[in-house]
Amino acid sequence: MDPISIARYGMMAATQQLTESATRIAGAANDGSVDYAKEAVTQIEASTAFKADVGVIKVADKMWQSLLDLQSAPAHS
């Protein structure tokens, strides 16, 4: 697997984690059985993971661009 695919999977997992946490918090209005501290930690972890995966994609993009720039550069005689 390439780094971009791994990062994309990580972003999807983090998004799912945030969605599930938000759903649990929204449901707490009905029964009050949610540990808000735990949900806050879950959301911070998911947000941090998402940002890290975005960083991986940015670095990979810069690397690909550098390789393309090298390939298109005129050869030295």
Secondary structure, DSSP 8 states (H G I E B T S, - for coil): --HHHHHHHHHHHHHHHHHHHHHHHHHHHHH----HHHHHHHHHHHHHHHHHHHHHHHHHHHHHHHHHHHHHS----
